[in-house]
Amino acid sequence: MSDHMSKGETAKDAVQHTVEAGAETVASVAMILTGAVRDITHALGGFATEMFEIRDAARRARAEAED
């Protein structure tokens, strides 16, 4: 019995490995993008919270100055 692979089997293996590598790359990029979106959203949320706190502090300072 020969261990020689046919051209068809070799081509099938090449296509299979190419598709697997592509799927792994897409998954890796998707994870990176998901993490980036999460981090950006978190940073923007923190910034918005700071803006609200600054606005409220400014209102209190104005109210105290008027009294």
N, C-alpha and C positions, 0 to 999 in steps of 0.2 A: 504494500500500500504506500502511496506517495504522499508526502507532506506538502507537496507543491500546491499553492493556492491558485485558483483560476483567476483570469482577468476580471470576471464578474464579481467574484468574492472580494478581490482586492479593491475594486471600485466601490463596492458596497461598504467596505470598512472605511475607506477614505471619506465617503459621504457621511457615514455615521459619525465619525470623529469630528468632522467639520461642523455638523449640526450640533453635536454635544458642546463643542468649544464655543460656538455661537450662542447657544442657550446659556451657558455659564457666564459668558461676557455680558449678555443682556441682563441677567440676574444681578451681576455685580454692579453694573451701572445703575440699575433700578434701585438697589439698596443705597448706593452713594447718593443718588438724587433724593430719595425718600429721607435720608438722614439730613441732607442739606436743607430741604424744605422744612423739616421739623425744627432744625436749629435756627433758621431764619425766622420762622413763625414765633419761636420762643423769644428770640432777641427783639423782634418788633413788639411783641406783647409786653415785654419788660420795659421797653422804651415808652409805650403808650401809658403804662402804669406810672412811670416816672413823670410823664407830662401831666397826668391828672393830679398827682401829688403836688407838683410845682404850682399848678393852677390853683388848687385849693389853698396852698400855703400863701400864695399871693393874695387871694381873696381875704384870708384871715388877716394878713398884714394890713391890707387896705382898710378893713373894718376896724381894726385896732387903732389905726392912725386917725380915722374919722371920729373916734370916741374921745 
